[in-house]
Amino acid sequence: MLEKLFSVSGGLHFDVAERDFGKQDKGISPNGAQDQLSFNIAFDIFDSPESFQAIEMIYPTKIVANKPMLFIICGAGYQQILIDENKPILKDKVYSLNEGQTISFGGQKSGFRTIIFAVESNATTSKYIAKKRSSLITSFITDLYSERKIRVVKGPEYYVFNDESLFDQSWKISQNSSQMGLVLEGDKLDVKKIEMISQPVTDGTVQLSPNGPIVLMRHRQTIGGYPRVLNVIETDMNKLAQLAMGESFRFKLIDFNEAIEINNKYRKLFSSIDFLEQ
């Protein structure tokens, strides 16, 4: 990753890179951006660059370019996104920034996490200026966020439930949530008590702790000792990443065949369309 294309001050953000697979046997999760959909849109618009700098912003920061760069903003949007405090710009479109120029955010926010993705400005990258995400991706995202339901499949210990009350209520994302997992608040569930040794977990594993469900996010551990009752499908992990603490949603149970169909549609969409539109 190319360092220091831009500096960041204020707010709350996390540096993000491509996911690092192949180390979970050593207890290291792949990490990466929580909203992989938004990250991959930015990454693909620049044709999977080897060198880039990217952050996932939760609360507004101020960005200063350390050298000429091209950038795109994806994910959560703001009422105002300004270059040098006076030039309004849009998200999901590539812009250029000269050394010393700034990006600032203000006004009402839509969503929770914002990706700012930048590459160095040079003769090779200049072709990306003014490019934007495909209208097909825009339609896909609009459909994805049309309802507050998170689709899940049954986990290995789903049998601990004595009823389906998990699906009959809304779950609120607790202030105790973190990059590792979302702690959910809701009515107490009727479950069987079991003893189990720690087992492998993955992105979207819903563990049932004594205090309620926990959805494991991208920076999770690699094993867990609580029952793995559900697993959020990959597409909806990105949707979940855009819900703020204090917001609520419902789980929607689907079968494995439907989950595979949704996943295949998602992957096909990304592999078959041109991300670069004027």
Backbone as CSV, one residue per row, in Angstrom:
resi,resn,N_x,N_y,N_z,CA_x,CA_y,CA_z,C_x,C_y,C_z
1,MET,0.844,-1.203,0.000,0.000,0.000,0.000,0.876,1.248,0.000
2,LEU,0.514,2.217,-0.828,1.235,3.483,-0.866,0.815,4.334,0.323
3,GLU,1.786,4.767,1.116,1.472,5.516,2.323,1.456,7.019,2.063
4,LYS,0.714,7.711,2.881,0.756,9.167,2.975,0.390,9.911,1.688
5,LEU,-0.557,9.391,0.937,-1.131,10.203,-0.139,-1.883,11.374,0.470
6,PHE,-2.504,11.095,1.620,-3.231,12.153,2.325,-3.091,11.976,3.824
7,SER,-3.298,13.068,4.546,-3.299,13.052,6.010,-4.725,13.249,6.495
8,VAL,-5.002,12.734,7.693,-6.356,12.778,8.247,-6.310,13.396,9.638
9,SER,-7.245,14.292,9.924,-7.324,14.880,11.262,-8.770,14.908,11.733
10,GLY,-8.950,14.697,13.041,-10.282,14.744,13.629,-11.121,13.525,13.294
11,GLY,-12.327,13.487,13.874,-13.276,12.420,13.576,-12.811,11.054,14.040
12,LEU,-13.333,10.018,13.404,-12.972,8.632,13.716,-12.895,7.856,12.411
13,HIS,-11.750,7.209,12.202,-11.578,6.434,10.978,-10.625,5.274,11.249
14,PHE,-10.610,4.318,10.314,-9.690,3.187,10.368,-9.025,3.041,9.006
15,ASP,-7.709,2.815,9.000,-7.022,2.505,7.748,-7.499,1.142,7.257
16,VAL,-7.709,1.008,5.958,-8.157,-0.275,5.414,-7.320,-0.651,4.201
17,ALA,-7.212,-1.956,3.975,-6.465,-2.496,2.848,-7.230,-3.701,2.314
18,GLU,-6.648,-4.378,1.332,-7.258,-5.611,0.854,-7.271,-6.637,1.988
19,ARG,-8.219,-7.546,1.933,-8.303,-8.574,2.963,-7.111,-9.520,2.859
20,ASP,-6.637,-9.984,4.000,-5.435,-10.812,4.071,-5.822,-12.221,4.513
21,PHE,-6.136,-13.061,3.526,-6.575,-14.421,3.835,-5.379,-15.362,4.037
22,GLY,-5.659,-16.522,4.616,-4.647,-17.560,4.742,-3.932,-17.620,6.072
23,LYS,-4.402,-16.855,7.069,-3.725,-16.843,8.366,-4.655,-17.187,9.529
24,GLN,-5.853,-17.650,9.215,-6.811,-17.900,10.293,-6.395,-19.072,11.174
25,ASP,-5.594,-19.986,10.615,-5.085,-21.088,11.432,-4.101,-20.588,12.481
26,LYS,-3.610,-19.369,12.288,-2.696,-18.748,13.253,-3.427,-17.739,14.140
27,GLY,-4.749,-17.685,14.014,-5.542,-16.797,14.852,-5.674,-15.385,14.332
28,ILE,-5.351,-15.174,13.043,-5.424,-13.837,12.452,-6.550,-13.800,11.425
29,SER,-7.540,-12.956,11.650,-8.661,-12.857,10.715,-8.254,-12.034,9.495
30,PRO,-9.006,-12.119,8.385,-8.648,-11.381,7.160,-8.774,-9.865,7.290
31,ASN,-9.533,-9.388,8.286,-9.712,-7.948,8.511,-10.271,-7.251,7.265
32,GLY,-9.806,-6.038,6.965,-10.325,-5.286,5.827,-11.481,-4.385,6.212
33,ALA,-12.028,-3.674,5.223,-13.152,-2.766,5.458,-14.386,-3.543,5.893
34,GLN,-15.152,-2.961,6.796,-16.400,-3.597,7.212,-17.378,-3.656,6.041
35,ASP,-17.459,-2.565,5.276,-18.316,-2.524,4.092,-17.469,-2.898,2.880
36,GLN,-17.377,-4.204,2.627,-16.573,-4.679,1.509,-17.177,-4.302,0.161
37,LEU,-18.481,-4.149,0.109,-19.133,-3.731,-1.131,-18.602,-2.366,-1.573
38,SER,-18.616,-1.398,-0.667,-18.139,-0.052,-1.004,-16.640,-0.048,-1.303
39,PHE,-15.875,-0.804,-0.513,-14.430,-0.877,-0.756,-14.145,-1.459,-2.134
40,ASN,-14.844,-2.537,-2.495,-14.590,-3.191,-3.777,-15.025,-2.339,-4.963
41,ILE,-16.070,-1.542,-4.781,-16.466,-0.614,-5.839,-15.311,0.344,-6.129
42,ALA,-14.756,0.934,-5.070,-13.635,1.867,-5.236,-12.416,1.161,-5.822
43,PHE,-12.104,-0.005,-5.300,-10.937,-0.776,-5.737,-11.048,-1.133,-7.216
44,ASP,-12.236,-1.555,-7.646,-12.424,-1.964,-9.036,-12.475,-0.781,-9.996
45,ILE,-12.985,0.353,-9.533,-13.011,1.536,-10.399,-11.599,1.924,-10.829
46,PHE,-10.635,1.721,-9.937,-9.241,2.025,-10.267,-8.495,0.790,-10.786
47,ASP,-9.252,-0.212,-11.251,-8.660,-1.421,-11.844,-7.704,-2.143,-10.902
48,SER,-8.133,-2.333,-9.660,-7.373,-3.112,-8.668,-5.922,-2.644,-8.540
49,PRO,-5.715,-1.404,-8.134,-4.347,-0.862,-8.072,-3.483,-1.560,-7.025
50,GLU,-2.194,-1.668,-7.326,-1.261,-2.243,-6.359,-0.973,-1.259,-5.233
51,SER,-0.964,0.028,-5.553,-0.651,1.058,-4.560,-1.842,1.989,-4.381
52,PHE,-2.264,2.155,-3.157,-3.382,3.044,-2.850,-3.374,3.349,-1.359
53,GLN,-4.166,4.321,-0.960,-4.409,4.597,0.454,-5.912,4.687,0.636
54,ALA,-6.423,4.038,1.669,-7.867,4.042,1.900,-8.165,4.054,3.391
55,ILE,-9.242,4.734,3.746,-9.733,4.718,5.122,-11.228,4.420,5.107
56,GLU,-11.705,3.887,6.221,-13.146,3.718,6.439,-13.522,4.678,7.568
57,MET,-14.269,5.699,7.228,-14.565,6.794,8.157,-15.926,6.583,8.807
58,ILE,-15.969,6.753,10.138,-17.227,6.635,10.873,-17.758,8.009,11.257
59,TYR,-16.894,8.875,11.785,-17.276,10.255,12.088,-16.406,11.183,11.251
60,PRO,-16.951,12.322,10.798,-16.288,13.161,9.798,-14.868,13.569,10.173
61,THR,-13.969,13.394,9.235,-12.585,13.821,9.375,-12.305,14.924,8.355
62,LYS,-11.155,15.532,8.448,-10.687,16.458,7.415,-9.483,15.821,6.745
63,ILE,-9.497,15.796,5.436,-8.444,15.148,4.664,-7.631,16.198,3.918
64,VAL,-6.317,16.081,4.003,-5.413,16.996,3.302,-4.516,16.173,2.380
65,ALA,-4.471,16.537,1.105,-3.629,15.828,0.143,-2.163,16.172,0.366
66,ASN,-1.329,15.144,0.489,0.109,15.351,0.644,0.826,15.429,-0.700
67,LYS,0.139,14.998,-1.747,0.668,15.042,-3.108,-0.524,14.963,-4.058
68,PRO,-0.355,15.252,-5.340,-1.481,15.143,-6.272,-2.055,13.725,-6.261
69,MET,-3.368,13.630,-6.172,-3.994,12.317,-6.083,-5.376,12.333,-6.726
70,LEU,-5.862,11.127,-7.046,-7.239,10.922,-7.472,-7.942,10.173,-6.356
71,PHE,-9.209,10.459,-6.145,-9.916,9.793,-5.055,-11.380,9.584,-5.407
72,ILE,-11.991,8.638,-4.698,-13.424,8.404,-4.789,-13.946,8.147,-3.383
73,ILE,-15.161,8.575,-3.124,-15.820,8.385,-1.831,-17.016,7.471,-2.045
74,CYS,-17.075,6.376,-1.303,-18.165,5.400,-1.431,-18.745,5.086,-0.052
75,GLY,-19.914,4.461,-0.039,-20.540,4.095,1.234,-21.429,5.198,1.756
76,ALA,-21.372,5.434,3.056,-22.222,6.453,3.680,-21.950,7.827,3.076
77,GLY,-23.037,8.578,2.846,-22.900,9.898,2.247,-23.191,11.013,3.235
78,TYR,-22.801,12.217,2.873,-23.045,13.411,3.694,-23.751,14.464,2.848
79,GLN,-24.515,15.297,3.528,-25.234,16.361,2.841,-24.275,17.278,2.094
80,GLN,-23.112,17.494,2.691,-22.090,18.314,2.049,-20.749,17.588,2.052
81,ILE,-20.166,17.439,0.870,-18.783,16.985,0.738,-18.091,18.052,-0.096
82,LEU,-17.078,18.680,0.478,-16.481,19.852,-0.155,-14.976,19.702,-0.362
83,ILE,-14.505,20.178,-1.500,-13.073,20.370,-1.721,-12.751,21.817,-1.364
84,ASP,-11.743,21.988,-0.509,-11.311,23.324,-0.067,-12.458,24.149,0.518
85,GLU,-13.389,23.474,1.176,-14.484,24.132,1.897,-15.479,24.876,0.995
86,ASN,-15.287,24.817,-0.331,-16.189,25.615,-1.180,-16.650,24.942,-2.474
87,LYS,-16.059,23.811,-2.842,-16.459,23.142,-4.078,-17.204,21.853,-3.754
88,PRO,-18.529,21.804,-3.959,-19.300,20.592,-3.667,-18.943,19.467,-4.640
89,ILE,-18.832,18.255,-4.112,-18.593,17.082,-4.953,-19.556,15.974,-4.552
90,LEU,-19.639,14.947,-5.387,-20.533,13.817,-5.162,-19.734,12.590,-4.766
91,LYS,-20.366,11.684,-4.048,-19.715,10.406,-3.791,-19.911,9.501,-5.011
92,ASP,-19.153,8.413,-5.041,-19.213,7.432,-6.125,-18.730,7.984,-7.464
93,LYS,-17.869,8.991,-7.426,-17.302,9.579,-8.635,-15.860,9.984,-8.353
94,VAL,-14.983,9.797,-9.336,-13.558,10.082,-9.160,-13.265,11.568,-9.385
95,TYR,-12.503,12.133,-8.447,-12.068,13.534,-8.534,-10.557,13.595,-8.337
96,SER,-9.979,14.747,-8.687,-8.546,14.966,-8.471,-8.344,15.982,-7.355
97,LEU,-7.207,15.876,-6.705,-6.856,16.789,-5.619,-5.375,17.118,-5.748
98,ASN,-5.040,18.390,-5.662,-3.638,18.806,-5.687,-3.071,18.841,-4.270
99,GLU,-1.762,18.865,-4.174,-1.114,18.926,-2.862,-1.630,20.129,-2.071
100,GLY,-2.007,19.872,-0.820,-2.489,20.932,0.054,-3.984,21.149,0.020
101,GLN,-4.665,20.611,-0.990,-6.116,20.748,-1.036,-6.767,19.822,-0.014
102,THR,-7.993,20.152,0.364,-8.666,19.426,1.443,-10.012,18.863,0.999
103,ILE,-10.466,17.857,1.747,-11.826,17.327,1.631,-12.450,17.422,3.010
104,SER,-13.664,17.958,3.084,-14.372,18.046,4.365,-15.800,17.554,4.189
105,PHE,-16.404,17.167,5.310,-17.737,16.570,5.303,-18.624,17.295,6.302
106,GLY,-19.895,17.482,5.943,-20.804,18.157,6.864,-22.255,17.892,6.528
107,GLY,-23.128,18.308,7.428,-24.560,18.145,7.214,-25.044,16.748,7.550
108,GLN,-26.253,16.441,7.143,-26.884,15.168,7.478,-26.143,14.003,6.835
109,LYS,-26.054,12.926,7.588,-25.341,11.738,7.140,-26.326,10.636,6.787
110,SER,-26.041,9.892,5.721,-26.863,8.754,5.313,-25.993,7.509,5.305
111,GLY,-26.252,6.579,6.225,-25.383,5.423,6.385,-24.462,5.622,7.579
112,PHE,-23.483,4.730,7.728,-22.618,4.778,8.906,-21.136,4.834,8.566
113,ARG,-20.697,4.071,7.564,-19.271,4.001,7.235,-19.016,4.511,5.816
114,THR,-17.997,5.360,5.686,-17.642,5.965,4.403,-16.231,5.544,4.002
115,ILE,-16.091,5.070,2.778,-14.776,4.719,2.241,-14.209,5.906,1.469
116,ILE,-12.984,6.320,1.814,-12.242,7.296,1.013,-11.038,6.550,0.450
117,PHE,-10.992,6.440,-0.860,-10.001,5.603,-1.548,-9.227,6.482,-2.529
118,ALA,-7.893,6.467,-2.440,-7.079,7.364,-3.268,-5.906,6.639,-3.917
119,VAL,-5.555,7.110,-5.115,-4.346,6.653,-5.807,-3.557,7.887,-6.230
120,GLU,-2.287,7.698,-6.495,-1.459,8.827,-6.922,-1.895,9.316,-8.297
121,SER,-1.895,10.618,-8.486,-2.245,11.204,-9.780,-1.008,11.246,-10.673
122,ASN,-1.099,10.578,-11.823,0.004,10.589,-12.788,-0.553,10.294,-14.181
123,ALA,0.310,10.151,-15.148,-0.133,9.938,-16.526,-0.918,8.638,-16.679
124,THR,-0.600,7.652,-15.857,-1.277,6.360,-15.950,-2.684,6.410,-15.369
125,THR,-2.858,7.154,-14.294,-4.155,7.154,-13.602,-5.100,8.266,-14.054
126,SER,-4.619,9.205,-14.859,-5.460,10.348,-15.237,-6.727,9.933,-15.981
127,LYS,-6.716,8.761,-16.589,-7.890,8.294,-17.342,-9.101,8.042,-16.446
128,TYR,-8.881,7.952,-15.130,-9.992,7.655,-14.219,-10.771,8.895,-13.782
129,ILE,-10.264,10.087,-14.064,-10.947,11.308,-13.624,-12.367,11.355,-14.175
130,ALA,-13.324,11.650,-13.298,-14.757,11.777,-13.613,-15.457,10.442,-13.815
131,LYS,-14.748,9.330,-13.671,-15.417,8.038,-13.767,-16.284,7.826,-12.532
132,LYS,-17.313,6.993,-12.658,-18.208,6.736,-11.536,-18.705,5.305,-11.592
133,ARG,-19.345,4.875,-10.514,-19.791,3.490,-10.448,-20.923,3.253,-11.442
134,SER,-21.078,2.003,-11.852,-22.103,1.619,-12.807,-23.506,1.838,-12.257
135,SER,-24.438,2.168,-13.146,-25.837,2.322,-12.744,-26.416,0.994,-12.277
136,LEU,-25.872,-0.122,-12.765,-26.334,-1.436,-12.306,-25.973,-1.657,-10.838
137,ILE,-24.781,-1.207,-10.451,-24.386,-1.299,-9.049,-25.269,-0.395,-8.197
138,THR,-25.579,0.792,-8.703,-26.460,1.711,-7.980,-27.816,1.066,-7.732
139,SER,-28.369,0.408,-8.750,-29.662,-0.272,-8.604,-29.569,-1.413,-7.603
140,PHE,-28.453,-2.144,-7.644,-28.251,-3.254,-6.715,-28.240,-2.757,-5.276
141,ILE,-27.524,-1.661,-5.027,-27.434,-1.108,-3.677,-28.790,-0.576,-3.216
142,THR,-29.513,0.080,-4.113,-30.844,0.595,-3.773,-31.762,-0.537,-3.334
143,ASP,-31.737,-1.643,-4.072,-32.563,-2.804,-3.717,-32.106,-3.419,-2.395
144,LEU,-30.793,-3.500,-2.211,-30.238,-4.117,-1.002,-30.684,-3.389,0.257
145,TYR,-30.742,-2.049,0.199,-31.051,-1.254,1.384,-32.527,-0.875,1.489
146,SER,-33.373,-1.525,0.693,-34.790,-1.149,0.664,-35.554,-1.594,1.908
147,GLU,-35.027,-2.556,2.677,-35.697,-2.982,3.903,-34.682,-3.275,4.998
148,ARG,-35.148,-3.171,6.250,-34.264,-3.379,7.408,-34.300,-4.836,7.850
149,LYS,-34.002,-5.740,6.939,-33.922,-7.154,7.283,-32.562,-7.687,6.858
150,ILE,-31.958,-8.441,7.759,-30.652,-9.038,7.505,-30.848,-10.532,7.298
151,ARG,-30.485,-11.016,6.110,-30.713,-12.419,5.766,-29.633,-13.320,6.370
152,VAL,-30.086,-14.425,6.919,-29.191,-15.357,7.608,-29.536,-16.793,7.236
153,VAL,-28.565,-17.687,7.417,-28.791,-19.129,7.317,-28.548,-19.741,8.696
154,LYS,-29.019,-20.948,8.874,-28.847,-21.623,10.163,-27.374,-21.946,10.408
155,GLY,-26.949,-21.779,11.659,-25.601,-22.130,12.055,-25.549,-23.529,12.649
156,PRO,-24.349,-24.041,12.953,-24.195,-25.409,13.467,-24.960,-25.683,14.758
157,GLU,-25.113,-24.673,15.619,-25.815,-24.883,16.898,-27.205,-24.239,16.903
158,TYR,-27.806,-24.128,15.748,-29.149,-23.532,15.653,-30.155,-24.293,16.519
159,TYR,-29.895,-25.566,16.745,-30.826,-26.425,17.487,-31.043,-25.986,18.934
160,VAL,-30.253,-25.047,19.445,-30.428,-24.627,20.840,-31.715,-23.824,21.040
161,PHE,-32.291,-23.306,19.948,-33.525,-22.520,20.080,-34.717,-23.421,20.375
162,ASN,-35.529,-23.004,21.349,-36.775,-23.711,21.646,-37.955,-23.145,20.857
163,ASP,-37.787,-21.956,20.283,-38.834,-21.347,19.457,-38.168,-20.400,18.455
164,GLU,-38.974,-19.649,17.717,-38.436,-18.751,16.694,-38.568,-17.282,17.094
165,SER,-38.513,-17.019,18.383,-38.661,-15.638,18.862,-37.529,-14.733,18.379
166,LEU,-36.405,-15.340,17.990,-35.291,-14.561,17.451,-35.727,-13.749,16.234
167,PHE,-36.650,-14.325,15.448,-37.088,-13.687,14.204,-38.344,-12.843,14.386
168,ASP,-38.937,-12.893,15.570,-40.203,-12.191,15.817,-40.001,-10.813,16.436
169,GLN,-38.771,-10.383,16.556,-38.507,-9.093,17.198,-37.409,-8.333,16.462
170,SER,-37.344,-7.049,16.731,-36.262,-6.219,16.205,-35.090,-6.262,17.175
171,TRP,-33.889,-6.188,16.625,-32.672,-6.200,17.432,-31.954,-4.866,17.296
172,LYS,-31.605,-4.284,18.427,-30.950,-2.982,18.461,-29.443,-3.165,18.617
173,ILE,-28.673,-2.430,17.826,-27.216,-2.503,17.912,-26.739,-1.710,19.124
174,SER,-26.082,-2.403,20.046,-25.668,-1.818,21.319,-24.493,-0.856,21.157
175,GLN,-24.400,0.087,22.086,-23.249,0.988,22.145,-21.972,0.237,22.509
176,ASN,-22.102,-0.993,22.991,-20.937,-1.810,23.347,-20.343,-2.539,22.144
177,SER,-20.882,-2.291,20.963,-20.384,-2.938,19.751,-19.001,-2.398,19.381
178,SER,-18.288,-3.151,18.541,-16.927,-2.761,18.150,-16.641,-3.232,16.734
179,GLN,-15.405,-3.027,16.287,-14.978,-3.511,14.978,-15.013,-5.040,14.920
180,MET,-14.917,-5.687,16.071,-14.928,-7.146,16.114,-16.331,-7.716,15.983
181,GLY,-17.309,-7.064,16.593,-18.652,-7.626,16.550,-19.718,-6.654,17.007
182,LEU,-20.948,-6.907,16.559,-22.095,-6.097,16.954,-22.852,-6.812,18.066
183,VAL,-22.927,-6.174,19.213,-23.693,-6.699,20.346,-25.140,-6.258,20.160
184,LEU,-26.072,-7.207,20.233,-27.478,-6.907,19.965,-28.303,-6.918,21.240
185,GLU,-29.232,-5.979,21.321,-30.126,-5.865,22.469,-31.551,-6.196,22.047
186,GLY,-32.204,-7.046,22.849,-33.584,-7.431,22.559,-34.140,-8.267,23.689
187,ASP,-35.315,-8.844,23.470,-35.932,-9.680,24.494,-35.134,-10.961,24.699
188,LYS,-35.186,-11.483,25.924,-34.471,-12.711,26.260,-35.025,-13.875,25.441
189,LEU,-34.142,-14.737,24.968,-34.529,-15.862,24.122,-34.654,-17.146,24.931
190,ASP,-35.547,-18.013,24.487,-35.752,-19.313,25.123,-34.856,-20.330,24.425
191,VAL,-33.770,-20.733,25.098,-32.797,-21.622,24.462,-32.381,-22.737,25.408
192,LYS,-31.891,-23.822,24.805,-31.322,-24.917,25.579,-29.903,-24.534,26.003
193,LYS,-29.518,-24.906,27.191,-28.155,-24.668,27.647,-27.271,-25.825,27.214
194,ILE,-26.160,-25.505,26.581,-25.227,-26.541,26.146,-23.816,-26.144,26.545
195,GLU,-22.938,-27.130,26.621,-21.523,-26.875,26.833,-20.783,-27.238,25.556
196,MET,-19.873,-26.389,25.141,-19.129,-26.656,23.910,-17.726,-26.075,24.007
197,ILE,-16.803,-26.717,23.315,-15.452,-26.180,23.221,-15.434,-25.140,22.101
198,SER,-14.428,-24.309,22.084,-14.337,-23.272,21.060,-14.280,-23.890,19.666
199,GLN,-15.003,-23.253,18.742,-15.116,-23.745,17.373,-14.798,-22.618,16.389
200,PRO,-14.472,-22.957,15.130,-14.181,-21.917,14.131,-15.387,-21.014,13.881
201,VAL,-15.116,-19.743,13.636,-16.159,-18.776,13.294,-15.716,-18.020,12.042
202,THR,-16.655,-17.307,11.439,-16.356,-16.576,10.217,-17.075,-15.237,10.218
203,ASP,-16.883,-14.447,9.168,-17.621,-13.193,9.053,-19.118,-13.481,9.109
204,GLY,-19.829,-12.754,9.948,-21.272,-12.905,10.008,-21.777,-13.999,10.917
205,THR,-20.870,-14.749,11.556,-21.331,-15.743,12.530,-22.087,-15.033,13.647
206,VAL,-23.283,-15.529,13.947,-24.067,-14.976,15.056,-23.902,-15.913,16.241
207,GLN,-23.155,-15.458,17.237,-22.946,-16.240,18.450,-23.998,-15.861,19.486
208,LEU,-24.440,-16.844,20.235,-25.443,-16.586,21.266,-24.767,-16.590,22.629
209,SER,-24.427,-15.408,23.122,-23.805,-15.272,24.437,-24.892,-15.281,25.511
210,PRO,-24.521,-15.415,26.787,-25.527,-15.368,27.858,-26.319,-14.064,27.877
211,ASN,-25.743,-12.999,27.322,-26.416,-11.696,27.311,-27.143,-11.390,26.009
212,GLY,-27.108,-12.344,25.068,-27.799,-12.132,23.802,-26.895,-12.345,22.602
213,PRO,-27.429,-12.139,21.397,-26.667,-12.401,20.170,-25.535,-11.402,19.939
214,ILE,-24.471,-11.898,19.315,-23.351,-11.072,18.865,-23.066,-11.449,17.413
215,VAL,-23.083,-10.468,16.524,-22.749,-10.717,15.118,-21.271,-10.399,14.913
216,LEU,-20.499,-11.392,14.505,-19.068,-11.177,14.299,-18.827,-10.442,12.986
217,MET,-18.018,-9.376,13.048,-17.740,-8.540,11.890,-16.356,-8.877,11.313
218,ARG,-15.829,-8.020,10.455,-14.610,-8.338,9.698,-13.364,-8.478,10.575
219,HIS,-13.333,-7.806,11.735,-12.142,-7.843,12.590,-12.334,-8.800,13.764
220,ARG,-13.091,-9.819,13.539,-13.454,-10.831,14.535,-12.256,-11.696,14.951
221,GLN,-12.500,-12.504,15.985,-11.574,-13.575,16.312,-11.791,-14.718,15.312
222,THR,-10.982,-15.762,15.394,-11.111,-16.876,14.451,-11.794,-18.096,15.065
223,ILE,-11.904,-18.129,16.395,-12.661,-19.190,17.066,-13.521,-18.556,18.153
224,GLY,-14.570,-19.255,18.545,-15.454,-18.737,19.579,-16.091,-19.860,20.377
225,GLY,-16.432,-19.567,21.622,-16.964,-20.594,22.507,-18.463,-20.552,22.726
226,TYR,-19.155,-19.593,22.090,-20.612,-19.513,22.205,-21.269,-20.240,21.030
227,PRO,-22.502,-20.724,21.209,-23.215,-21.393,20.112,-23.302,-20.510,18.870
228,ARG,-23.000,-21.104,17.722,-23.057,-20.400,16.433,-24.428,-20.675,15.822
229,VAL,-25.376,-19.830,16.169,-26.772,-20.140,15.841,-27.164,-19.735,14.424
230,LEU,-26.534,-18.707,13.883,-26.863,-18.209,12.546,-25.596,-17.732,11.852
231,ASN,-25.709,-17.473,10.555,-24.640,-16.782,9.838,-25.247,-15.813,8.832
232,VAL,-24.839,-14.557,8.935,-25.306,-13.529,8.004,-24.675,-13.781,6.640
233,ILE,-25.471,-13.698,5.565,-24.911,-13.902,4.232,-24.003,-12.726,3.870
234,GLU,-23.036,-12.984,2.983,-22.011,-11.985,2.663,-22.604,-10.661,2.186
235,THR,-23.583,-10.726,1.296,-24.177,-9.488,0.776,-24.692,-8.600,1.894
236,ASP,-25.350,-9.207,2.868,-25.970,-8.433,3.941,-24.997,-8.031,5.039
237,MET,-23.782,-8.589,5.025,-22.753,-8.100,5.942,-22.437,-6.637,5.641
238,ASN,-22.420,-6.305,4.357,-22.145,-4.924,3.952,-23.287,-4.003,4.364
239,LYS,-24.493,-4.514,4.262,-25.681,-3.762,4.694,-25.629,-3.521,6.201
240,LEU,-25.240,-4.549,6.936,-25.139,-4.449,8.391,-24.070,-3.433,8.792
241,ALA,-23.001,-3.355,8.007,-21.911,-2.419,8.302,-22.346,-0.965,8.183
242,GLN,-23.460,-0.714,7.501,-23.944,0.656,7.334,-25.013,1.038,8.356
243,LEU,-25.268,0.164,9.330,-26.196,0.492,10.417,-25.401,1.002,11.614
244,ALA,-25.841,2.111,12.176,-25.143,2.727,13.303,-25.587,2.118,14.626
245,MET,-24.782,2.296,15.652,-25.174,1.891,16.997,-26.447,2.639,17.383
246,GLY,-27.396,1.902,17.944,-28.691,2.483,18.284,-29.762,2.180,17.258
247,GLU,-29.368,1.765,16.052,-30.343,1.400,15.024,-30.771,-0.052,15.201
248,SER,-31.922,-0.391,14.624,-32.498,-1.724,14.793,-32.749,-2.394,13.450
249,PHE,-32.825,-3.711,13.479,-33.131,-4.500,12.284,-33.747,-5.825,12.720
250,ARG,-34.245,-6.582,11.757,-34.753,-7.929,12.002,-33.942,-8.942,11.195
251,PHE,-33.843,-10.145,11.720,-33.237,-11.244,10.976,-34.289,-11.892,10.079
252,LYS,-33.860,-12.327,8.904,-34.727,-13.074,7.995,-34.031,-14.376,7.638
253,LEU,-34.631,-15.506,8.014,-34.022,-16.812,7.770,-34.285,-17.264,6.337
254,ILE,-33.219,-17.629,5.629,-33.347,-18.199,4.290,-32.598,-19.528,4.265
255,ASP,-32.847,-20.354,3.232,-32.145,-21.636,3.169,-30.826,-21.477,2.403
256,PHE,-30.019,-22.534,2.436,-28.691,-22.457,1.834,-28.755,-22.240,0.326
257,ASN,-29.729,-22.865,-0.339,-29.843,-22.707,-1.788,-30.108,-21.255,-2.169
258,GLU,-30.977,-20.594,-1.415,-31.259,-19.187,-1.690,-30.030,-18.327,-1.411
259,ALA,-29.315,-18.661,-0.334,-28.102,-17.907,0.004,-27.056,-18.035,-1.099
260,ILE,-26.896,-19.242,-1.631,-25.937,-19.469,-2.720,-26.355,-18.698,-3.968
261,GLU,-27.657,-18.703,-4.253,-28.172,-17.980,-5.420,-27.906,-16.475,-5.303
262,ILE,-28.148,-15.923,-4.110,-27.900,-14.491,-3.880,-26.416,-14.182,-4.021
263,ASN,-25.578,-15.041,-3.456,-24.134,-14.831,-3.517,-23.623,-14.894,-4.955
264,ASN,-24.130,-15.861,-5.722,-23.715,-15.992,-7.119,-24.130,-14.772,-7.938
265,LYS,-25.331,-14.269,-7.665,-25.814,-13.073,-8.361,-24.920,-11.880,-8.035
266,TYR,-24.542,-11.775,-6.782,-23.665,-10.687,-6.318,-22.314,-10.744,-7.018
267,ARG,-21.710,-11.928,-7.050,-20.395,-12.082,-7.671,-20.455,-11.878,-9.185
268,LYS,-21.521,-12.374,-9.796,-21.683,-12.221,-11.242,-21.820,-10.752,-11.611
269,LEU,-22.542,-10.010,-10.791,-22.733,-8.583,-11.036,-21.394,-7.864,-11.068
270,PHE,-20.515,-8.207,-10.144,-19.222,-7.533,-10.053,-18.251,-7.982,-11.141
271,SER,-18.438,-9.174,-11.663,-17.482,-9.684,-12.644,-17.909,-9.428,-14.085
272,SER,-19.152,-8.958,-14.288,-19.657,-8.883,-15.658,-19.983,-7.482,-16.139
273,ILE,-19.849,-6.460,-15.287,-20.229,-5.115,-15.714,-19.031,-4.193,-15.755
274,ASP,-19.185,-3.125,-16.499,-18.148,-2.101,-16.578,-18.378,-1.096,-15.461
275,PHE,-17.414,-0.985,-14.552,-17.553,-0.054,-13.431,-17.352,1.396,-13.868
276,LEU,-16.784,1.594,-15.040,-16.384,2.938,-15.425,-17.399,3.578,-16.358
277,GLU,-18.207,4.482,-15.820,-19.179,5.229,-16.603,-18.879,6.716,-16.478
278,GLN,-19.097,7.438,-17.562,-18.916,8.895,-17.501,-20.152,9.534,-16.885
